[in-house]
Amino acid sequence: MSDITRAGSDLIYELEDRPPFHQAMVGAITHLLAIFVPMVTPALIVGATLQLSPDTTAYLVSMAMIASGIGTWLQVNRYGIVGSGLLSIQSVNFSFVTVMIALGSSLKSDGFHEELIISSLLGVSFVGAFLVVGSSFILPYLRRVISPTVSGIVVLMIGLSLIKVGIIDFGGGFAAKASGTYGNYENLGVGLLVLLVVIGFNCCRSPLLRMGGIAIGLIIGYLVSLCLGMVDFSGLRNLPLVTLPVPFKYGFEFSFHHFLVVGTIYLLSVLEAVGDITATAMVSRRPIQGEEYLSRLRGGVLADGLVSVIACALGSLPLTTFAQNNGVIQMTGVASRHVGRIIAIILIVLGLFPMIGGFFTTIPSAVLGGAMTLMFSMIAIAGIRIIISNGLRRRETLIVATSLGLGLGVSYDPEIFKILPTSIYVLVENPICAGGLTAMVLNIILPGGYRQEEIFPAVRATEETD
């Protein structure tokens, strides 16, 4: 990249830069703080809802960390055609939580014991992951479908959907809602404190302070929460000292009926992965069109599928590229994929020693919400930048407006399409998928060969900006 482009960039360390070790560690820890709780939460939710034994739940959590480390290593190193070569962090896919709970509850009501339930859920997830692997090979032939407009809408919908998660955490999270403390002065005060600290440090001229802004905000928020008695250490009890992965520990069971449901969610995850990888390329100042972009896209989605195959074999829920880290890249200015190697190693180590990883789960939701609300909004802004990267003409305006309307509309009332068959409803009840599918269909059927009034001029992601 030219010096002029670098001068106009908000990045402190670009994709191939190698930060000094201490700065790389700050960047890695910041990413970990952003993803750790969301990474282990799906396993905790599934374990609690299905009333799995503490040992089984702890194993699912440990394997989620180890699989995330393996997946992140594959993504950032890019072995041949596998991996995006970007700072793409892998983590457990939240989209599977509801499906795993529904299928698991059905099996439990039929009298299945715990090991058979886990083996059935992971079995169909293992087979379903190959759908993602297969889809990666047809992505280069979908250039007309995967346009900057479509990718931008998916990224925008991801950001807007995550903002809801961030603001709920800001008020104390779902646990606070259940206990009646949601939105009290303590939660709002801590969340606001973290938000202000992150904003303040992000305005600093010092690269180190800017990179560490999120981590510093979370640490300050954690210490204040500790003084206020908001930190709960009960989840650290009875955790094993070391957990080693055992392939197919609970056996292997497969149901074609369950596969249809899980397979549908996997196809949805491909659309999310496309948006996430596009956003990562955008904030890393890499092309979001052309051969390099398509190569990274195919490699990233292929890694997504292979990592889910590995994860389900080890005993973790399926994984995907995490959107949260795009916000971290924008806030810290660190897009170096070499930082991803450190993240991968730390995740694997934390998975082997669950007591260390369990500490991160004690971070109060309000602390996380204070930082995440800002980071998730940055993802939405990245989506807007992608949409206008080629200019916003009347045709693109119609696509964006319709997709945004249906996507946000579904988020406000997910049951509007409940009359549809279950396999279709599972797709369109998700705002990301509803908006993304709408954009893809309109991008195909709306004519684009005529001259149109350009409402907004093109804004190139790699041009110098003031």
Secondary structure, DSSP 8 states (H G I E B T S, - for coil): --HHHHHT---SB-TT----HHHHHHHHHHHHHHHHHHHHHHHHHHHHHTT--HHHHHHHHHHHHHHHHHHHHHHHH-BTTBS-SS---EEE-THHHHHHHHHHHHHHHTT--HHHHHHHHHHHHHHHHHHHHHHHTTGGG-TTTS-HHHHHHHHHHHHHHHHHHHHHHHTTHHHHHHHT-TT-HHHHHHHHHHHHHHHHHHT-S-HHHHHTHHHHHHHHHHHHHHHTT----GGGTT--S-----TTTT-----HHHHHHHHHHHHHHHHHHHHHHHHHHHHTT--SSHHHHHHHHHHHHHHHHHHHHHHHHHT---EEE-SHHHHHHHHH-B--HHHHHHHHHHHHHHHH-HHHHHHHTTS-HHHHHHHHHHHHHHHHHHHHHHHGGG-EEHHHHHHHHHHHHHHHHHHH-GGGGTTS-HHHHHHHTSHHHHHHHHHHHHHHHS--SS---EEE----TTS---
